[in-house]
Each structure stands twice: as structure tokens, then as C-alpha cells.
């Protein structure tokens, strides 16, 4: 076999390997799992209030978060009613029991994987 053919085959194999690696990374096989990022978002939560919460309810809840040692990162008012906050875990546990709260979730990265 000539050197030119061998070189061509090696280049083709290397390009194929490169394409395979690129597709694998793009598919997310080597991304960190969401649980691996939990430590970086510790004490950051998304608190969603029930749909029937009034603007006054939002203000009272915001004051409650601040007075409990929390910090409002973002206030959600359009699609949902709630807050992105940082606060101590023990305070979060009491917030979950509030009847005006729909959900409390740890704020962490979310990745969409496609096939």
C-alpha cells in the first residue's frame, strides 16, 4: 500500500475519532450530573407561592424572608409568583409549611439532554 493511501486512511480515522468525541461531548455524556453542582448552590432556593397569592401576600412573604435572615436574589411576578433566595436551611423548612407556599426547591443547574 502506498504512503499516500496510508496517510489518507490515518487522517480519515483521526477525523472520525474527532467527530465521535465532539458528538459525545455534545450529547452530555461527560457533563457533571446536577447533583454534583448542589454544593455550589447550597442555601439557594426557589420559593413558589400559590397562584392565588396577592401582591400584598408577596410583600409580606418577602418581608418574612428578609427578617428571617434570607436575601432576595430575584422576585418572580409574571409566569409564577415567588422568589429566588439565599437563606438558612432551618428557615426553609418552616417556609415549606406555610399554606401560601406551593413549592420550595433547591436552586441548581438543570440540563436538558437530547437524543
C-alpha positions as CSV (number, residue, x, y, z in Angstrom):
1,X,0.0,0.0,0.0
2,X,1.4,3.4,-0.8
3,X,2.3,6.0,1.7
4,X,-0.4,8.3,0.3
5,X,-3.1,5.8,0.9
6,X,-1.9,5.1,4.4
7,X,-1.8,8.8,5.2
8,X,-5.3,9.2,3.8
9,X,-6.6,6.4,6.0
10,X,-4.9,7.7,9.1
11,X,-6.4,11.2,8.5
12,X,-9.8,9.7,7.9
13,X,-9.6,7.7,11.1
14,X,-8.5,10.7,13.1
15,X,-11.3,12.9,11.7
16,X,-13.8,10.2,12.5
17,X,-12.5,9.9,16.1
18,X,-12.6,13.7,16.5
19,X,-16.2,13.7,15.2
20,X,-17.1,10.9,17.7
21,X,-15.6,12.8,20.6
22,X,-17.4,16.0,19.6
23,X,-20.7,14.3,19.4
24,X,-20.2,12.5,22.7
25,X,-19.4,15.8,24.5
26,X,-22.4,17.5,22.8
27,X,-24.7,14.7,24.0
28,X,-23.7,15.4,27.5
29,X,-22.1,12.1,28.4
30,X,-19.2,13.9,30.1
31,X,-21.2,16.7,31.8
32,X,-21.4,16.7,35.6
33,X,-24.7,15.4,37.0
34,X,-27.0,18.0,38.6
35,X,-26.3,16.5,42.0
36,X,-22.6,17.3,41.5
37,X,-23.5,21.0,41.4
38,X,-25.6,21.0,44.6
39,X,-22.7,22.1,46.8
40,X,-22.2,25.2,44.7
41,X,-25.8,26.2,45.1
42,X,-26.2,25.4,48.8
43,X,-28.7,27.6,50.6
44,X,-30.1,29.0,47.4
45,X,-33.7,28.1,46.8
46,X,-36.7,28.9,44.5
47,X,-39.8,29.5,46.5
48,X,-43.1,29.5,44.5
49,X,-46.3,30.8,46.1
50,X,-49.7,29.6,45.1
51,X,-51.4,31.2,42.0
52,X,-54.0,33.0,44.1
53,X,-51.3,34.9,46.1
54,X,-52.0,38.7,46.0
55,X,-49.3,41.4,45.6
56,X,-49.7,42.0,49.3
57,X,-49.0,38.4,50.1
58,X,-45.8,38.7,48.0
59,X,-44.7,41.7,50.0
60,X,-45.5,40.0,53.4
61,X,-43.6,36.9,52.3
62,X,-40.6,39.0,51.1
63,X,-40.5,40.8,54.4
64,X,-40.7,37.4,56.2
65,X,-37.7,36.1,54.2
66,X,-35.6,39.2,54.9
67,X,-36.5,39.2,58.6
68,X,-35.5,35.5,58.9
69,X,-32.0,36.2,57.6
70,X,-32.7,35.5,54.0
71,X,-31.7,37.5,50.9
72,X,-33.9,38.0,47.9
73,X,-32.0,37.3,44.7
74,X,-34.9,37.7,42.3
75,X,-38.6,38.2,42.6
76,X,-40.9,36.4,40.1
77,X,-44.2,38.0,39.3
78,X,-45.0,37.2,35.6
79,X,-45.2,33.5,34.9
80,X,-45.2,32.4,38.6
81,X,-45.3,34.2,41.9
82,X,-42.2,33.6,44.0
83,X,-38.6,34.3,44.8
84,X,-35.1,33.1,44.3
85,X,-33.5,33.4,47.7
86,X,-30.5,32.5,49.8
87,X,-31.4,31.6,53.4
88,X,-30.5,29.2,56.2
89,X,-31.9,25.6,55.8
90,X,-33.8,25.7,59.0
91,X,-35.8,28.7,57.8
92,X,-36.6,27.0,54.5
93,X,-38.1,24.1,56.4
94,X,-40.6,26.4,58.1
95,X,-41.4,28.1,54.8
96,X,-42.4,24.8,53.3
97,X,-45.2,24.5,55.9
98,X,-46.6,27.9,55.0
99,X,-50.1,27.5,53.5
100,X,-49.4,30.1,50.8
101,X,-46.3,28.2,49.5
102,X,-46.8,25.9,46.5
103,X,-43.2,24.6,46.4
104,X,-39.6,25.1,47.7
105,X,-36.8,23.7,45.6
106,X,-33.1,23.8,45.9
107,X,-31.8,26.2,43.2
108,X,-29.5,24.2,41.0
109,X,-28.5,23.9,37.4
110,X,-30.8,22.0,35.1
111,X,-29.6,20.4,31.9
112,X,-31.7,19.3,29.0
113,X,-30.4,16.1,27.4
114,X,-31.5,15.2,23.9
115,X,-31.3,12.0,22.0
